[in-house]
Amino acid sequence: MLLSHWELWKNYWECVSRPDTVLLCSLTAVVCYLWGRKSQAPALVCSKSFAGFLQQHCPVVCETFSPTPWCWGGRLQTLVYALIKSRPAVTYRNERIPTPDGGQVTLDWVDNDTSKAFPDPLTRPTVLILPGLTGNREQSYVRHTISQATRHGYRCVVFTNRGFGGEELLTPLTFCASNTSDLECVVKHVKGHYPQAPLLGVGVSLGGMLLLNYLARKRSDSGMVAGFTISVPWDTHKSAESMEEPLNCFIFNKYLTNNLRRCVRRHRKVLEKVVDVDHVMKARTIREFDERFTSRLFGYKSCVDYYDDASPDKKLPNTTVPILCLNAADDPFSPQRAFPLTIVQNLPNVALLLTAHGGHIAFLEGLFPRGESFMERLLGQFIHAVFKHPQDIQTACSVKKE
């Protein structure tokens, strides 16, 4: 029997007026509203010519970035990325190379010998990946970078900081963001094997600081055709202040400090020759660790001097190759007030892409953000654009050929 219009409306009203239905609809509306407010195109800060190149060859810079709606804030984005992000399968070829001071560093290669686009290994473009503070080849962002690069036929190599690559310390020296000697050794080694293959550097967090400091120090002799950084702490002093805010200290600072202390404990026999290991092990923040360990190991009078030297913001004018830097305004590691906007605006070769949300090395989007995200897509497009259009990007960035 067909229901009358009145009965239909009555049944409908009883359904939608139930408390659980009202609550569900209200929550959905709120989520959609907040998601809509959070969804916006990133800000691109760079010269007009570099912007034109990126808009043409890296269209993701013009897209609206819609962060995962249930990841409120940069802290949650950062945590969720670490917990649920997928890890593409990667097979590495491990190599350990000696350094001039008698130490050794670890390289993990993905040769991509099945590359159809670049069957000749001598000319196959290479992507050099520098992980974050306590990162290594197993990080999900490293594996996703490799996935993006190898699909285009490129070769990858991961440079892990001393003490975190599984190797033993042969000398009482680890790493810091201002010391580029190990990176110089790595680049020389890679270019020595493949002098005809263009090399692009990808630095993540502290790895990005190291990359920028290297590019600024070496200028036109860097051996690289371009650089890409993710979530770089531009001003180390301001980053330390942000990381020491109560919630950031509880969630992130203590965890990273424990990882650093674990590294010192593992290599205690070598390091106790130059530092008071027991004093270092009592450090409760990254700043305390750097004051008691890093600054002393690398000859700085204090942590203040080390942080001054490690901050890459004011060194950008010394760089000469094209560089694209991705940062989020809600990054707990790299606060927005530290972004070098004025400096970048006056440089032809550096672009700063800023999203309102995204956290630290996260930039999650979609409801189930396990796969590729905004960060990986941008990285993949930029790497491909650099290697496919080398003359165009050099012209756009006013790079002079030596």
NUKOL-348548 format. One record per residue (C-alpha): residue number from 1; residue in one letter; chain; x, y, z. Coordinates in pm, whole numbers. Example, Ala and Ser with C-alpha at 12.3 -4.5 7.8 and 13.67 -1.06 7.14 Angstrom:
! NUKOL-348548
REC|1|A|A|1230|-450|780
REC|2|S|A|1367|-106|714
! end
This chain:
! NUKOL-348548
REC|1|M|A|0|0|0
REC|2|L|A|138|342|-93
REC|3|L|A|199|587|189
REC|4|S|A|33|926|175
REC|5|H|A|243|1242|149
REC|6|W|A|168|1319|511
REC|7|E|A|289|980|629
REC|8|L|A|605|1012|421
REC|9|W|A|685|1351|572
REC|10|K|A|604|1222|920
REC|11|N|A|844|927|884
REC|12|Y|A|1112|1152|738
REC|13|W|A|1084|1403|1022
REC|14|E|A|1101|1129|1286
REC|15|C|A|1422|1004|1125
REC|16|V|A|1605|1338|1089
REC|17|S|A|1495|1469|1427
REC|18|R|A|1647|1181|1621
REC|19|P|A|1929|1306|1852
REC|20|D|A|2193|1077|1701
REC|21|T|A|2104|1188|1349
REC|22|V|A|2114|1554|1446
REC|23|L|A|2451|1505|1615
REC|24|L|A|2595|1319|1315
REC|25|C|A|2472|1583|1069
REC|26|S|A|2602|1863|1289
REC|27|L|A|2945|1705|1318
REC|28|T|A|2956|1646|943
REC|29|A|A|2864|2008|878
REC|30|V|A|3130|2132|1118
REC|31|V|A|3396|1909|959
REC|32|C|A|3302|2024|609
REC|33|Y|A|3307|2388|720
REC|34|L|A|3645|2361|888
REC|35|W|A|3787|2158|601
REC|36|G|A|3669|2423|360
REC|37|R|A|3834|2696|566
REC|38|K|A|4160|2501|587
REC|39|S|A|4163|2425|213
REC|40|Q|A|4356|2693|26
REC|41|A|A|4626|2732|-233
REC|42|P|A|4982|2760|-97
REC|43|A|A|5170|3088|-118
REC|44|L|A|5460|3089|-364
REC|45|V|A|5735|3338|-277
REC|46|C|A|5998|3379|-550
REC|47|S|A|6090|3575|-860
REC|48|K|A|5841|3604|-1146
REC|49|S|A|6051|3396|-1383
REC|50|F|A|6103|3113|-1131
REC|51|A|A|5730|3124|-1049
REC|52|G|A|5648|3091|-1417
REC|53|F|A|5869|2783|-1449
REC|54|L|A|5715|2618|-1143
REC|55|Q|A|5357|2696|-1246
REC|56|Q|A|5421|2544|-1588
REC|57|H|A|5617|2234|-1489
REC|58|C|A|5505|2179|-1127
REC|59|P|A|5130|2247|-1139
REC|60|V|A|5084|2125|-782
REC|61|V|A|5210|2467|-664
REC|62|C|A|4884|2614|-797
REC|63|E|A|4655|2348|-652
REC|64|T|A|4438|2393|-346
REC|65|F|A|4589|2203|-56
REC|66|S|A|4315|2034|147
REC|67|P|A|4465|1886|463
REC|68|T|A|4315|1573|612
REC|69|P|A|3999|1699|786
REC|70|W|A|4042|1498|1104
REC|71|C|A|4405|1608|1151
REC|72|W|A|4361|1935|1337
REC|73|G|A|4678|2138|1359
REC|74|G|A|5042|2086|1276
REC|75|R|A|5116|1868|1579
REC|76|L|A|4853|1610|1485
REC|77|Q|A|4960|1614|1120
REC|78|T|A|5316|1544|1229
REC|79|L|A|5219|1260|1462
REC|80|V|A|4975|1095|1222
REC|81|Y|A|5231|1096|942
REC|82|A|A|5480|913|1161
REC|83|L|A|5221|658|1272
REC|84|I|A|5022|563|962
REC|85|K|A|5215|669|653
REC|86|S|A|5289|384|413
REC|87|R|A|5643|270|342
REC|88|P|A|5701|170|-22
REC|89|A|A|5921|-135|-68
REC|90|V|A|6281|-41|-148
REC|91|T|A|6589|-258|-200
REC|92|Y|A|6915|-86|-114
REC|93|R|A|7277|-143|-202
REC|94|N|A|7483|-42|100
REC|95|E|A|7822|126|72
REC|96|R|A|8054|269|334
REC|97|I|A|8305|528|227
REC|98|P|A|8605|665|420
REC|99|T|A|8628|1031|520
REC|100|P|A|8946|1244|532
REC|101|D|A|8949|1243|915
REC|102|G|A|8967|864|930
REC|103|G|A|8595|808|982
REC|104|Q|A|8330|658|757
REC|105|V|A|7982|740|633
REC|106|T|A|7705|519|499
REC|107|L|A|7541|546|158
REC|108|D|A|7237|342|53
REC|109|W|A|7194|323|-322
REC|110|V|A|6892|246|-538
REC|111|D|A|7065|209|-873
REC|112|N|A|6747|161|-1079
REC|113|D|A|6930|-50|-1337
REC|114|T|A|6600|-137|-1506
REC|115|S|A|6544|227|-1599
REC|116|K|A|6408|251|-1954
REC|117|A|A|6432|629|-1969
REC|118|F|A|6804|625|-1875
REC|119|P|A|6952|283|-1956
REC|120|D|A|7308|418|-1943
REC|121|P|A|7411|435|-1574
REC|122|L|A|7681|691|-1653
REC|123|T|A|7424|956|-1750
REC|124|R|A|7132|847|-1531
REC|125|P|A|7026|1147|-1313
REC|126|T|A|7087|1100|-943
REC|127|V|A|6885|1217|-642
REC|128|L|A|7084|1254|-319
REC|129|I|A|6859|1231|-10
REC|130|L|A|6954|1379|328
REC|131|P|A|6721|1259|610
REC|132|G|A|6630|1454|924
REC|133|L|A|6796|1477|1266
REC|134|T|A|6777|1110|1368
REC|135|G|A|6645|975|1038
REC|136|N|A|6782|709|808
REC|137|R|A|6693|512|497
REC|138|E|A|6391|352|666
REC|139|Q|A|6190|674|708
REC|140|S|A|5867|679|510
REC|141|Y|A|5952|1016|353
REC|142|V|A|6282|871|227
REC|143|R|A|6107|573|73
REC|144|H|A|5840|791|-88
REC|145|T|A|6109|1019|-232
REC|146|I|A|6275|715|-385
REC|147|S|A|5940|596|-521
REC|148|Q|A|5882|934|-688
REC|149|A|A|6231|946|-839
REC|150|T|A|6268|589|-960
REC|151|R|A|5937|589|-1146
REC|152|H|A|6089|851|-1376
REC|153|G|A|6399|640|-1424
REC|154|Y|A|6634|822|-1186
REC|155|R|A|6891|679|-946
REC|156|C|A|6878|753|-571
REC|157|V|A|7132|751|-290
REC|158|V|A|7060|811|79
REC|159|F|A|7327|977|293
REC|160|T|A|7276|898|662
REC|161|N|A|7452|1104|927
REC|162|R|A|7734|941|1119
REC|163|G|A|7612|722|1401
REC|164|F|A|7268|660|1251
REC|165|G|A|7355|444|951
REC|166|G|A|7441|129|1141
REC|167|E|A|7815|182|1109
REC|168|E|A|8059|209|1396
REC|169|L|A|8220|543|1475
REC|170|L|A|8588|519|1391
REC|171|T|A|8663|870|1518
REC|172|P|A|8502|1078|1797
REC|173|L|A|8299|1286|1553
REC|174|T|A|7931|1267|1465
REC|175|F|A|7746|1540|1272
REC|176|C|A|7590|1882|1296
REC|177|A|A|7386|2110|1071
REC|178|S|A|7670|2356|1012
REC|179|N|A|7948|2111|927
REC|180|T|A|7931|2012|560
REC|181|S|A|8257|1817|537
REC|182|D|A|8088|1475|523
REC|183|L|A|7841|1596|259
REC|184|E|A|8128|1736|54
REC|185|C|A|8293|1396|73
REC|186|V|A|7972|1223|-37
REC|187|V|A|7913|1456|-333
REC|188|K|A|8272|1413|-445
REC|189|H|A|8231|1034|-423
REC|190|V|A|7903|1031|-618
REC|191|K|A|8030|1267|-888
REC|192|G|A|8351|1067|-908
REC|193|H|A|8151|758|-1002
REC|194|Y|A|7904|938|-1229
REC|195|P|A|8061|1266|-1350
REC|196|Q|A|7820|1297|-1643
REC|197|A|A|7503|1234|-1440
REC|198|P|A|7324|1545|-1306
REC|199|L|A|7285|1546|-927
REC|200|L|A|6994|1696|-730
REC|201|G|A|6989|1723|-351
REC|202|V|A|6681|1664|-134
REC|203|G|A|6712|1768|231
REC|204|V|A|6450|1702|498
REC|205|S|A|6440|1905|822
REC|206|L|A|6799|1907|955
REC|207|G|A|6903|1743|627
REC|208|G|A|6761|2050|454
REC|209|M|A|6967|2278|678
REC|210|L|A|7278|2079|590
REC|211|L|A|7196|2094|219
REC|212|L|A|7138|2471|220
REC|213|N|A|7455|2536|420
REC|214|Y|A|7647|2320|173
REC|215|L|A|7502|2497|-132
REC|216|A|A|7580|2836|23
REC|217|R|A|7936|2735|110
REC|218|K|A|8021|2572|-224
REC|219|R|A|7829|2820|-441
REC|220|S|A|7884|2727|-807
REC|221|D|A|8114|2437|-713
REC|222|S|A|7845|2233|-536
REC|223|G|A|7826|1965|-804
REC|224|M|A|7446|1987|-791
REC|225|V|A|7201|2119|-1048
REC|226|A|A|6927|2200|-794
REC|227|G|A|6804|2152|-438
REC|228|F|A|6473|2073|-272
REC|229|T|A|6404|2108|101
REC|230|I|A|6114|2002|323
REC|231|S|A|6029|2157|662
REC|232|V|A|6365|2330|712
REC|233|P|A|6418|2503|1049
REC|234|W|A|6532|2839|912
REC|235|D|A|6640|3001|1237
REC|236|T|A|6774|2748|1486
REC|237|H|A|6720|2979|1784
REC|238|K|A|6351|3028|1702
REC|239|S|A|6309|2659|1630
REC|240|A|A|6456|2571|1969
REC|241|E|A|6216|2817|2136
REC|242|S|A|5920|2661|1956
REC|243|M|A|6030|2309|2045
REC|244|E|A|6057|2407|2410
REC|245|E|A|5695|2516|2436
REC|246|P|A|5536|2278|2690
REC|247|L|A|5329|2068|2451
REC|248|N|A|5595|2053|2179
REC|249|C|A|5855|1962|2438
REC|250|F|A|5640|1679|2573
REC|251|I|A|5546|1536|2231
REC|252|F|A|5855|1592|2018
REC|253|N|A|6155|1737|2199
REC|254|K|A|6199|1465|2459
REC|255|Y|A|6157|1190|2198
REC|256|L|A|6427|1333|1968
REC|257|T|A|6658|1403|2261
REC|258|N|A|6625|1041|2373
REC|259|N|A|6722|927|2021
REC|260|L|A|7030|1150|2029
REC|261|R|A|7132|1023|2372
REC|262|R|A|7082|665|2253
REC|263|C|A|7329|730|1972
REC|264|V|A|7585|869|2219
REC|265|R|A|7533|571|2448
REC|266|R|A|7590|331|2160
REC|267|H|A|7921|496|2067
REC|268|R|A|8024|579|2423
REC|269|K|A|8371|422|2410
REC|270|V|A|8476|647|2123
REC|271|L|A|8299|965|2229
REC|272|E|A|8401|966|2594
REC|273|K|A|8751|1060|2479
REC|274|V|A|8631|1412|2389
REC|275|V|A|8312|1482|2589
REC|276|D|A|8167|1412|2934
REC|277|V|A|7922|1142|2829
REC|278|D|A|7757|1122|3171
REC|279|H|A|7681|1494|3153
REC|280|V|A|7546|1457|2800
REC|281|M|A|7317|1173|2905
REC|282|K|A|7143|1407|3150
REC|283|A|A|7027|1639|2870
REC|284|R|A|6648|1666|2856
REC|285|T|A|6607|1889|2548
REC|286|I|A|6774|1923|2210
REC|287|R|A|6918|2259|2316
REC|288|E|A|7074|2103|2628
REC|289|F|A|7214|1821|2415
REC|290|D|A|7362|2067|2166
REC|291|E|A|7510|2273|2451
REC|292|R|A|7673|1972|2616
REC|293|F|A|7764|1769|2309
REC|294|T|A|7731|1913|1957
REC|295|S|A|7876|2258|2019
REC|296|R|A|8172|2116|2212
REC|297|L|A|8239|1840|1960
REC|298|F|A|8261|2091|1675
REC|299|G|A|8459|2359|1856
REC|300|Y|A|8193|2620|1929
REC|301|K|A|8219|2832|2242
REC|302|S|A|7849|2781|2315
REC|303|C|A|7526|2653|2174
REC|304|V|A|7440|3012|2078
REC|305|D|A|7741|3026|1847
REC|306|Y|A|7654|2688|1699
REC|307|Y|A|7293|2790|1632
REC|308|D|A|7409|3113|1469
REC|309|D|A|7631|2917|1232
REC|310|A|A|7376|2642|1165
REC|311|S|A|7083|2868|1067
REC|312|P|A|7059|2870|686
REC|313|D|A|6826|3169|640
REC|314|K|A|7084|3446|598
REC|315|K|A|7309|3225|383
REC|316|L|A|7057|3189|101
REC|317|P|A|7205|3482|-98
REC|318|N|A|7526|3277|-135
REC|319|T|A|7349|2993|-318
REC|320|T|A|7359|2979|-698
REC|321|V|A|7152|2676|-805
REC|322|P|A|6770|2661|-822
REC|323|I|A|6618|2569|-484
REC|324|L|A|6255|2497|-393
REC|325|C|A|6169|2496|-22
REC|326|L|A|5841|2362|122
REC|327|N|A|5723|2475|467
REC|328|A|A|5397|2480|663
REC|329|A|A|5289|2773|878
REC|330|D|A|5182|2539|1161
REC|331|D|A|5509|2345|1176
REC|332|P|A|5601|2302|1546
REC|333|F|A|5969|2257|1451
REC|334|S|A|5998|2558|1220
REC|335|P|A|5774|2847|1330
REC|336|Q|A|5626|3082|1075
REC|337|R|A|5798|3385|1230
REC|338|A|A|6133|3239|1118
REC|339|F|A|6050|3211|746
REC|340|P|A|6298|3423|541
REC|341|L|A|6035|3590|323
REC|342|T|A|6219|3917|267
REC|343|I|A|6543|3740|174
REC|344|V|A|6377|3501|-71
REC|345|Q|A|6182|3780|-243
REC|346|N|A|6510|3932|-356
REC|347|L|A|6669|3612|-487
REC|348|P|A|6628|3481|-844
REC|349|N|A|6710|3117|-765
REC|350|V|A|6516|3038|-444
REC|351|A|A|6143|2966|-415
REC|352|L|A|5955|2925|-87
REC|353|L|A|5624|2740|-105
REC|354|L|A|5416|2794|209
REC|355|T|A|5104|2607|313
REC|356|A|A|4880|2723|597
REC|357|H|A|4870|2370|736
REC|358|G|A|5080|2056|705
REC|359|G|A|5289|2024|1021
REC|360|H|A|5647|1896|1008
REC|361|I|A|5728|1664|715
REC|362|A|A|5359|1570|682
REC|363|F|A|5128|1769|448
REC|364|L|A|4864|1496|473
REC|365|E|A|4556|1523|251
REC|366|G|A|4246|1311|194
REC|367|L|A|4046|1110|445
REC|368|F|A|4289|816|458
REC|369|P|A|4635|970|411
REC|370|R|A|4852|662|390
REC|371|G|A|4972|701|32
REC|372|E|A|5120|991|-162
REC|373|S|A|5042|1337|-32
REC|374|F|A|5097|1696|-140
REC|375|M|A|5460|1681|-32
REC|376|E|A|5546|1375|-239
REC|377|R|A|5363|1499|-548
REC|378|L|A|5543|1834|-534
REC|379|L|A|5877|1662|-490
REC|380|G|A|5816|1426|-782
REC|381|Q|A|5713|1708|-1016
REC|382|F|A|6008|1928|-922
REC|383|I|A|6268|1653|-963
REC|384|H|A|6125|1563|-1304
REC|385|A|A|6108|1929|-1412
REC|386|V|A|6472|1993|-1317
REC|387|F|A|6608|1691|-1501
REC|388|K|A|6379|1725|-1805
REC|389|H|A|6412|2102|-1855
REC|390|P|A|6764|2192|-1734
REC|391|Q|A|6810|2492|-1963
REC|392|D|A|6467|2637|-1885
REC|393|I|A|6515|2632|-1509
REC|394|Q|A|6865|2778|-1534
REC|395|T|A|6727|3063|-1745
REC|396|A|A|6433|3116|-1506
REC|397|C|A|6669|3133|-1209
REC|398|S|A|6939|3339|-1381
REC|399|V|A|7193|3062|-1332
REC|400|K|A|7513|3131|-1521
REC|401|K|A|7696|2840|-1676
REC|402|E|A|8055|2809|-1563
! end
